[in-house]
């Protein structure tokens, strides 16, 4: 029987945001999200079409990344990230206005600063929580940007060999306790917590974290959950990322039950419907 104590402890009317993923890459694990041409340049038309469709479907945030962080992948470097990002970000804002938030998935301070110069205020989505570039946190604090801090170990190339924990929940919670002190030191007032599903965690550890997600929401920080089509689904069921959409929504519902405020997704329409069904389920008659 499901234990409801944690599930019932979060306000049902809290704001839930859906973050749609646009990858300016050619090797992200879900092929449909890739928007890089065979020549290695950003396919701006494809990327704009993908972003526009997501906005029509109800996305609140468009998250743009120019470097795959799938397990085993290698970085492309700050200059290449910016070469892919720069032209698209300007077109994204010019074509669709400012009625939504732009998020940029980068761990380079130099890229983050160039993005600010290009589009103004936006959300920095850093998989390293400032660990991969010591200039990132001071920059975010100076510019007054909102920030997503994610837990991981090592690099995408090495992280899946770094999955040993005494207690994965307690250790990730402690990680964010320490990060909170860093954020305060650097003047970062608005930050979002991402437990880092799929980053230096086994399939079983990912489910343990999701089972106890309410503990991450308890300190009052918004929690971002990125489980869309990930290996915690397709390896468990021996299917492909392309086949894992229904099970992604099951995990999205579980995350909402446990306090998630942002769902980072490949499939916006389905995620928005999941949010609406979850909200209707607890509506007063």
N, C-alpha and C positions, 0 to 999 in steps of 0.2 A: 504494500500500500504506500502511495506517495506521502511523504511527510510534508505538511503544508505550512509549518511554522515560518520558514524562511520565505516561502512563496508569498505569504500574505503580508509580509512586512514592508512592502514597497508600494508607494502610491500608484494607483492604476491610471491616474490622470496626468502622470508626469510626461514631459515631452519626449517623444521617441523620434529619432532622426534616422533616415535611411541614407547611407553613403554609397554611391555607385562608383564602381571601379573602371577606370580607363587606363590601360597599360600601353605606354609608348615603347613597347618591347616586341621582340620576336620569339621569346622563349618562356613567357609566363606559363604556369602549369595549365591554365584553362585557355585553350586556343582562341575561343571566341572573343576574349578580352584584348587580344593583341592588335595594336594599331601602328605597326612599323612596316614600311614598304620593303620589298626585296632589296632595294638599293641601300637600305639602312637609314633612310630618312623617315621622319614622322609622316604617316599617312593622315594628313590633317583632315581631309574630307571624311574618311572613315571614323576618325576620332570624334569629329564634330557630330557626325550622325549618331554615334553611340551615346555621346553626352546628351544630345538633344532628345533622343528617345527616352533616356533615363529621366530627364527632367519632366517630360510629358507624363511618365509613369509615376511620378511623385517623389523623385529623389530630392532630398534637402541639401545634400553635399555631393559634389563631384570630386573624387579622389584620383589625382593624376600621378602616375609613377613612370619613370623612365629607366628603371633598372630592376630586373627581376630579382626577387629575394627568395625564390623557391629553394628548397634544400639542394645543396650541391652546386648552386650557381655562383658565378663570380661577378664582382662589381664591374661597372664600365668606366668609372672615374667621373669626377665632377664636371669636367668640360664636356664630355659626351652627354651626360645627363642634361646639362643646360642646352646643348645643341638640339636635343630632342624636345625639351620642354618649352623653350623660349617662344618660338613661333606659334605653338599651339595655345599656350596660355593667353596670349594677346587675342587670338581669334576666338577662343572660348568666351572671354568677357565681351568682345565686340559683338559676337553673334547672339548671345543669350542674356546680356545685361547683368544686373547685380542682384537679382531676386533669389539667389542661391549662394551657398558658400563654396569656395574653391579650397580644396585640400591638396597639398603636394607631399608625396611620399618620397622623402629624401633624408639622408643622414649627413649631408654636406652643408656646412654653414654658408659657404660661398654660393651654393645653389639657392639656399633659403633666402639669402639677401637679394639675389638677382630676381627671384620670384616676387619679392616684396616691391622691388623697383618697377616690375612689369605690371602687377595687378593690384597693388596696395594690400590692405588687410586680408589675410587668409589663414588657414589652419595648417600648421606644420605637423606632418605625420612621420615621426622618426622611429624606425624600428630599433634603434640603439639607445633610446632615452638619453642621448647626448654622449654616450660612451665612445662612439667611433670618430667624433670630431670634437675636441675640447673647446672649440670656438662656438659650437652650436648653442649651448644654454645661455652664455652671455649675450649672443646676438638676439635670441628670442626674447630675453628679458628687456634688452635695450629697445627693441622695436615694439614691444607690448603685444606680441602675437599669442594666440591660443596654441596649445601644443598637445600632441598625443605622444605619451611616453609608453613604449612597449617593452615588455620583458623578453630578453633572449640571452643566449650565451654564445660566445665566439662569433663567427661569421656564417653567412648562409652556406659556405662551403664546408665548414667544420662543425656546425651546431648540432647535427644529429649524432655526433660522437660525444656530446656533452650533456647527456640526459640523466646523470646520476644525481638523485636527490634523497636526502633523508626523509623529508616530507615536502612534496612539491608545493602544496598550498602554503604552508608556513614560510617556505623559503622565498616564494614569489611575493607574498605579502611583505616580508621583511625588505625585499628589494625596493618595493614602492614606498615603504617607510623612509628608507635612506634617500630615495629619489625626491620625496617631498621636501626633505631638508635642503637638498641641492637646489630645487626649484625656488624655495624661499630665499636662499642666498643670492640667487641670480635675478630676483625680482619677477619671477614667472608666477602670475597670480591665477591664471586660468589654464589648467591642464587636465587632460583626460587620461584615464588609466586603461591600458590594453594588456591583458594577461599574456598575449603572444601565443595564441593557439598555433601549434605546428612548428614553433621555433624552439629548438632544444628541448622537445618533449616527445615522449613516446605516445602512441595512440592511447594507451591506458592512462597516461598522465594528463592528456588533453581532456579526457572524460572526467577525471577526478577534479580538474580545475573547473570545468563547467558545472559539475555537480555542486561545487562549493562557491559558485560565483557570487552568491549573496554576501559572502565575507569581504569581497573586494568592493562591493557597492556600499557596504556599511559605513566607511569613513566619510561618505558624502560626495566623493568625486564621481563625475560621469564615467561610466564604463563602456568602452567600445569592444564589441565582439566581432572578430573576423574568422568565421568558420566556413564561409561559403565554398562549397565544392572541394574542401580540403581532404588531405590524406586520412584524417581521423575518420572520415566517412568511407572513402573509396577503398582504403586498405582493409578496413574492418569488414566490408561487404564483398570485397574482391570484384569491384566494378571500376568504371572509369570516372574521371571528373565530370564528363559529359552526361553520365547517367545518374548523377548524385543530387539533382535538384530537389526531389521530394524529401530526401533525408536532410538536406540543408534546412528546409523549412521546419522540420521537427526540432532541430537544434536551435533555430531562431526562436521558436516558441519557448523552449526550455530556458534560453538566455533571457527573454523578456520576463518570464516567471521569476527569475532570480535577480532582477534589477538592472539589466542592460539598458542603456539609454541610446546607444548608437549601434546599428547593424551595418557592417561593411560588406557589401554584396556585389555579386556579378549580375544578379537578376532582380532588378528593382521592382518590377510589377508584382512578382510573387512575394517579395519581402513586404511590400506595402500591404498586400492582402493579408499576409500573416499578422501584421500589426493590427489591422482593422478587426480581424476575427478575434484576436486576443483581447482587444479593448471591448468588443461586443460581449464576449464571454462573461465579463465582470461588470457590465453595465447594470445599474439598478433598474429594476422593472417599474 
